[in-house]
């Protein structure tokens, strides 16, 4: 995961975050402004989860986004790892 990539594309990325975690408001996303720890903290607050769980969910979410996977790791669905 490259959080710099998220910060650089926050305007595009925040829509995906809002889709994933619907309790986040536009105001929340503006305040977070691409800062990872603020997002984790807001997930904890809104969803009543522990920090480790919020971090796990965020990592899992980022890993599911094709644009967050380095080019060398991208492969068609069903393709075997080398």
Helices and strands as residue ranges (DSSP letters): H 3-8, H 10-20, H 26-32, H 36-47, H 51-64, G 66-68, G 71-73
